Amino acid sequence: MYHHETIENITSFLPQIKIFESLPAEILYDIAQSVTRSNTYTLSKDAIFQTPSNERNGLFFVISGKLRFYKTNSAGKQHTVCILSEGGIFGEVDTFSLGARGTYVETMEDSIVFWIPTEQFEPLLSRHSELSLRFLAKMSKRLREQDELIEKLVFRDLRGKVLYFLNRLSNKFSTEKDGYRKIDIPLTHQELADMIGATREAVSLTLKELSNEGILVTGRRTIMIHTEKARKELA
């Protein structure tokens, strides 16, 4: 379920999106002209924003909240592709892709999303070369991250997959205290299993093993990872 967010809130947030930081005022003004009520949404937690059969071309910007991107196999098993938080970008235009093709997009908490359709975004790139270069750099970085994720999830054993994925999440969504990083996303064992394509039972045993070794501290839907021990394990 979603409803439209006020235009003023979106336009004031645009300069805070990392890819738009320090852009000249005239470029930001040009981008802001794309902000309309029909292109901005407030979504409730656990809302399905996109399905593989209901995709829209264009770029989407996460103004607040967290979105989970996942695919399903023929048996309905989910596999998480990525998680984006405030300032995240995804979508497809004619000249490049920032992910989301063939995926479900679901909110992990109340979220606000802003959309620039392809027919509005392509002219922006044509008019502003600096904007084009920034998006090309963003696409390259995303591809490198995806290649690394695939490599780690394919060639590591389950222990390595669990620890790698948790460390990856902690690098993006965590608060640090006393040598541990607390992942700021509530996770059940089943949700973590879905993210790495494993069974809940196997993941639970691995989490217990890592917890007994002091690499993790787990609680009800909470996980903390020991920064130094994880670094040595993953080296």
C-alpha positions as a Markdown table, in Angstrom:
| # | Residue | x | y | z |
|---|---|---|---|---|
| 1 | Met | 0.0 | 0.0 | 0.0 |
| 2 | Tyr | 1.3 | 3.5 | -0.8 |
| 3 | His | 0.2 | 7.1 | -1.1 |
| 4 | His | 1.9 | 10.1 | -2.6 |
| 5 | Glu | 4.5 | 12.1 | -0.7 |
| 6 | Thr | 4.6 | 15.9 | -0.8 |
| 7 | Ile | 6.7 | 17.4 | -3.5 |
| 8 | Glu | 8.4 | 19.8 | -1.2 |
| 9 | Asn | 9.9 | 17.0 | 0.9 |
| 10 | Ile | 11.4 | 15.3 | -2.1 |
| 11 | Thr | 12.9 | 18.3 | -3.7 |
| 12 | Ser | 14.6 | 19.4 | -0.4 |
| 13 | Phe | 16.1 | 15.9 | -0.1 |
| 14 | Leu | 17.6 | 15.7 | -3.6 |
| 15 | Pro | 20.9 | 17.4 | -2.8 |
| 16 | Gln | 21.4 | 14.9 | 0.1 |
| 17 | Ile | 21.4 | 11.9 | -2.3 |
| 18 | Lys | 25.1 | 11.0 | -2.7 |
| 19 | Ile | 25.1 | 10.9 | -6.5 |
| 20 | Phe | 23.6 | 14.4 | -6.5 |
| 21 | Glu | 26.0 | 15.9 | -3.9 |
| 22 | Ser | 27.7 | 19.1 | -5.0 |
| 23 | Leu | 26.0 | 19.3 | -8.3 |
| 24 | Pro | 25.5 | 22.8 | -9.7 |
| 25 | Ala | 22.3 | 24.4 | -8.8 |
| 26 | Glu | 21.0 | 24.5 | -12.3 |
| 27 | Ile | 21.3 | 20.7 | -12.6 |
| 28 | Leu | 19.5 | 20.1 | -9.3 |
| 29 | Tyr | 16.8 | 22.5 | -10.5 |
| 30 | Asp | 16.5 | 20.5 | -13.7 |
| 31 | Ile | 16.2 | 17.2 | -11.8 |
| 32 | Ala | 13.6 | 18.8 | -9.4 |
| 33 | Gln | 11.3 | 19.5 | -12.4 |
| 34 | Ser | 10.8 | 15.7 | -12.6 |
| 35 | Val | 9.3 | 15.6 | -9.2 |
| 36 | Thr | 5.5 | 15.2 | -9.5 |
| 37 | Arg | 2.9 | 13.7 | -7.2 |
| 38 | Ser | 2.4 | 10.8 | -9.5 |
| 39 | Asn | 6.2 | 9.9 | -9.3 |
| 40 | Thr | 6.6 | 10.0 | -5.5 |
| 41 | Tyr | 5.4 | 7.3 | -3.1 |
| 42 | Thr | 5.2 | 6.6 | 0.6 |
| 43 | Leu | 5.0 | 2.8 | 1.2 |
| 44 | Ser | 4.1 | 0.8 | 4.3 |
| 45 | Lys | 6.4 | -1.8 | 5.7 |
| 46 | Asp | 6.2 | -5.2 | 3.9 |
| 47 | Ala | 4.7 | -3.6 | 0.8 |
| 48 | Ile | 5.5 | -5.2 | -2.6 |
| 49 | Phe | 6.6 | -2.2 | -4.7 |
| 50 | Gln | 7.6 | -4.3 | -7.8 |
| 51 | Thr | 7.2 | -7.8 | -9.2 |
| 52 | Pro | 8.9 | -9.3 | -12.3 |
| 53 | Ser | 5.7 | -9.0 | -14.2 |
| 54 | Asn | 5.1 | -5.4 | -13.2 |
| 55 | Glu | 8.3 | -3.4 | -13.9 |
| 56 | Arg | 8.6 | 0.2 | -14.8 |
| 57 | Asn | 11.5 | 1.7 | -16.8 |
| 58 | Gly | 13.2 | 4.6 | -15.2 |
| 59 | Leu | 15.3 | 5.3 | -12.1 |
| 60 | Phe | 14.1 | 5.1 | -8.5 |
| 61 | Phe | 15.6 | 6.9 | -5.5 |
| 62 | Val | 15.1 | 5.7 | -1.9 |
| 63 | Ile | 14.3 | 8.8 | 0.0 |
| 64 | Ser | 13.9 | 7.0 | 3.3 |
| 65 | Gly | 13.5 | 3.4 | 4.6 |
| 66 | Lys | 14.9 | 0.1 | 3.3 |
| 67 | Leu | 14.0 | -2.0 | 0.3 |
| 68 | Arg | 14.8 | -5.7 | -0.2 |
| 69 | Phe | 15.3 | -7.1 | -3.7 |
| 70 | Tyr | 14.8 | -10.8 | -4.2 |
| 71 | Lys | 14.2 | -13.5 | -6.8 |
| 72 | Thr | 12.3 | -16.7 | -6.5 |
| 73 | Asn | 12.9 | -20.2 | -8.0 |
| 74 | Ser | 10.3 | -22.6 | -9.3 |
| 75 | Ala | 9.7 | -23.9 | -5.8 |
| 76 | Gly | 9.0 | -20.4 | -4.5 |
| 77 | Lys | 12.2 | -20.1 | -2.5 |
| 78 | Gln | 13.5 | -16.6 | -2.2 |
| 79 | His | 17.0 | -15.4 | -2.7 |
| 80 | Thr | 17.9 | -11.8 | -1.7 |
| 81 | Val | 19.8 | -9.9 | -4.4 |
| 82 | Cys | 20.5 | -6.7 | -2.4 |
| 83 | Ile | 19.2 | -4.3 | 0.2 |
| 84 | Leu | 19.0 | -0.6 | -0.4 |
| 85 | Ser | 18.5 | 2.2 | 2.2 |
| 86 | Glu | 18.2 | 6.0 | 2.2 |
| 87 | Gly | 20.0 | 7.4 | -0.8 |
| 88 | Gly | 20.0 | 4.1 | -2.7 |
| 89 | Ile | 19.3 | 4.0 | -6.5 |
| 90 | Phe | 17.9 | 1.3 | -8.7 |
| 91 | Gly | 16.2 | 0.9 | -12.0 |
| 92 | Glu | 16.6 | 0.5 | -15.8 |
| 93 | Val | 16.9 | 3.1 | -18.5 |
| 94 | Asp | 17.9 | 2.7 | -22.2 |
| 95 | Thr | 21.6 | 3.6 | -21.6 |
| 96 | Phe | 22.4 | 1.6 | -18.5 |
| 97 | Ser | 21.0 | -0.6 | -15.7 |
| 98 | Leu | 21.3 | -0.2 | -11.9 |
| 99 | Gly | 19.6 | -3.5 | -11.1 |
| 100 | Ala | 16.0 | -4.6 | -10.3 |
| 101 | Arg | 15.3 | -6.4 | -13.6 |
| 102 | Gly | 13.3 | -9.6 | -12.9 |
| 103 | Thr | 13.2 | -9.0 | -9.1 |
| 104 | Tyr | 10.6 | -8.5 | -6.4 |
| 105 | Val | 11.1 | -5.2 | -4.5 |
| 106 | Glu | 9.7 | -5.3 | -0.9 |
| 107 | Thr | 9.9 | -2.7 | 1.8 |
| 108 | Met | 11.6 | -3.8 | 5.1 |
| 109 | Glu | 10.2 | -0.7 | 6.9 |
| 110 | Asp | 8.1 | 2.3 | 6.0 |
| 111 | Ser | 9.8 | 3.9 | 3.0 |
| 112 | Ile | 9.6 | 6.8 | 0.5 |
| 113 | Val | 10.5 | 6.3 | -3.1 |
| 114 | Phe | 10.9 | 8.8 | -5.9 |
| 115 | Trp | 10.8 | 7.8 | -9.6 |
| 116 | Ile | 12.1 | 9.5 | -12.7 |
| 117 | Pro | 10.7 | 7.8 | -15.8 |
| 118 | Thr | 13.0 | 6.9 | -18.7 |
| 119 | Glu | 11.5 | 9.5 | -21.0 |
| 120 | Gln | 12.3 | 12.2 | -18.5 |
| 121 | Phe | 15.7 | 10.9 | -17.3 |
| 122 | Glu | 17.4 | 10.4 | -20.7 |
| 123 | Pro | 17.1 | 14.1 | -21.7 |
| 124 | Leu | 18.7 | 15.0 | -18.3 |
| 125 | Leu | 21.7 | 12.9 | -19.3 |
| 126 | Ser | 21.9 | 14.5 | -22.7 |
| 127 | Arg | 21.9 | 18.0 | -21.2 |
| 128 | His | 24.3 | 17.4 | -18.3 |
| 129 | Ser | 27.5 | 15.4 | -19.0 |
| 130 | Glu | 28.6 | 15.6 | -15.4 |
| 131 | Leu | 25.4 | 13.8 | -14.4 |
| 132 | Ser | 26.1 | 11.1 | -17.0 |
| 133 | Leu | 29.6 | 10.5 | -15.7 |
| 134 | Arg | 28.3 | 10.1 | -12.1 |
| 135 | Phe | 25.8 | 7.5 | -13.1 |
| 136 | Leu | 28.3 | 5.6 | -15.2 |
| 137 | Ala | 30.6 | 5.5 | -12.1 |
| 138 | Lys | 27.7 | 4.3 | -10.0 |
| 139 | Met | 26.9 | 1.5 | -12.4 |
| 140 | Ser | 30.5 | 0.4 | -12.5 |
| 141 | Lys | 30.7 | 0.2 | -8.7 |
| 142 | Arg | 27.4 | -1.7 | -8.5 |
| 143 | Leu | 28.6 | -4.2 | -11.0 |
| 144 | Arg | 31.9 | -4.8 | -9.1 |
| 145 | Glu | 29.9 | -5.3 | -5.9 |
| 146 | Gln | 27.6 | -7.8 | -7.5 |
| 147 | Asp | 30.5 | -9.7 | -9.0 |
| 148 | Glu | 32.1 | -10.0 | -5.6 |
| 149 | Leu | 28.9 | -11.1 | -4.0 |
| 150 | Ile | 28.3 | -13.8 | -6.6 |
| 151 | Glu | 31.9 | -15.0 | -6.2 |
| 152 | Lys | 31.7 | -15.3 | -2.4 |
| 153 | Leu | 28.3 | -17.0 | -2.4 |
| 154 | Val | 29.4 | -19.5 | -5.0 |
| 155 | Phe | 32.8 | -20.5 | -3.8 |
| 156 | Arg | 32.6 | -20.2 | 0.0 |
| 157 | Asp | 31.2 | -22.9 | 2.3 |
| 158 | Leu | 28.1 | -22.1 | 4.3 |
| 159 | Arg | 30.1 | -20.7 | 7.2 |
| 160 | Gly | 32.0 | -18.3 | 4.8 |
| 161 | Lys | 28.7 | -17.3 | 3.1 |
| 162 | Val | 27.0 | -16.5 | 6.4 |
| 163 | Leu | 29.9 | -14.5 | 7.7 |
| 164 | Tyr | 30.6 | -12.7 | 4.4 |
| 165 | Phe | 26.9 | -11.7 | 4.0 |
| 166 | Leu | 26.6 | -10.5 | 7.6 |
| 167 | Asn | 29.9 | -8.5 | 7.3 |
| 168 | Arg | 28.6 | -7.0 | 4.1 |
| 169 | Leu | 25.3 | -5.9 | 5.8 |
| 170 | Ser | 27.2 | -4.6 | 8.8 |
| 171 | Asn | 29.4 | -2.4 | 6.6 |
| 172 | Lys | 26.2 | -0.7 | 5.3 |
| 173 | Phe | 23.7 | -0.9 | 8.1 |
| 174 | Ser | 25.3 | -0.9 | 11.6 |
| 175 | Thr | 26.2 | 0.9 | 14.7 |
| 176 | Glu | 29.6 | 0.1 | 16.4 |
| 177 | Lys | 30.2 | -0.4 | 20.1 |
| 178 | Asp | 32.9 | -2.2 | 22.1 |
| 179 | Gly | 34.5 | -3.8 | 19.0 |
| 180 | Tyr | 31.1 | -5.1 | 17.6 |
| 181 | Arg | 28.9 | -3.8 | 14.8 |
| 182 | Lys | 25.2 | -4.2 | 15.5 |
| 183 | Ile | 23.4 | -4.8 | 12.2 |
| 184 | Asp | 20.5 | -2.3 | 12.1 |
| 185 | Ile | 18.2 | -4.6 | 10.2 |
| 186 | Pro | 16.0 | -7.1 | 12.2 |
| 187 | Leu | 16.8 | -10.5 | 10.9 |
| 188 | Thr | 15.3 | -13.9 | 11.6 |
| 189 | His | 17.3 | -17.1 | 10.8 |
| 190 | Gln | 14.8 | -17.8 | 7.9 |
| 191 | Glu | 15.3 | -14.3 | 6.5 |
| 192 | Leu | 19.1 | -14.7 | 6.5 |
| 193 | Ala | 18.7 | -18.2 | 5.0 |
| 194 | Asp | 16.7 | -16.7 | 2.2 |
| 195 | Met | 19.4 | -14.1 | 1.6 |
| 196 | Ile | 22.1 | -16.6 | 0.9 |
| 197 | Gly | 20.0 | -19.4 | -0.5 |
| 198 | Ala | 20.4 | -21.9 | 2.3 |
| 199 | Thr | 18.1 | -23.8 | 4.7 |
| 200 | Arg | 17.0 | -22.2 | 8.0 |
| 201 | Glu | 18.3 | -25.3 | 10.0 |
| 202 | Ala | 21.8 | -25.1 | 8.4 |
| 203 | Val | 22.0 | -21.3 | 9.0 |
| 204 | Ser | 20.9 | -21.7 | 12.6 |
| 205 | Leu | 23.7 | -24.2 | 13.3 |
| 206 | Thr | 26.2 | -22.0 | 11.6 |
| 207 | Leu | 25.1 | -18.9 | 13.6 |
| 208 | Lys | 25.4 | -21.0 | 16.9 |
| 209 | Glu | 28.9 | -22.1 | 15.9 |
| 210 | Leu | 30.0 | -18.5 | 15.1 |
| 211 | Ser | 28.4 | -17.3 | 18.4 |
| 212 | Asn | 30.2 | -19.9 | 20.5 |
| 213 | Glu | 33.5 | -18.7 | 19.0 |
| 214 | Gly | 32.7 | -15.1 | 19.9 |
| 215 | Ile | 32.6 | -13.9 | 16.3 |
| 216 | Leu | 28.9 | -13.1 | 16.6 |
| 217 | Val | 26.4 | -12.2 | 19.3 |
| 218 | Thr | 22.9 | -13.1 | 18.4 |
| 219 | Gly | 19.6 | -12.3 | 20.0 |
| 220 | Arg | 15.9 | -12.1 | 19.0 |
| 221 | Arg | 16.1 | -10.7 | 15.5 |
| 222 | Thr | 19.4 | -9.0 | 16.3 |
| 223 | Ile | 23.0 | -9.9 | 15.3 |
| 224 | Met | 26.3 | -8.2 | 16.3 |
| 225 | Ile | 29.5 | -9.1 | 14.5 |
| 226 | His | 33.0 | -8.7 | 16.1 |
| 227 | Thr | 34.9 | -6.4 | 13.7 |
| 228 | Glu | 38.4 | -7.8 | 14.2 |
| 229 | Lys | 37.5 | -11.5 | 14.4 |
| 230 | Ala | 35.4 | -11.3 | 11.3 |
| 231 | Arg | 38.1 | -9.5 | 9.4 |
| 232 | Lys | 40.6 | -12.3 | 10.2 |
| 233 | Glu | 38.1 | -15.0 | 9.3 |
| 234 | Leu | 37.3 | -13.4 | 6.0 |
| 235 | Ala | 40.9 | -12.6 | 5.0 |
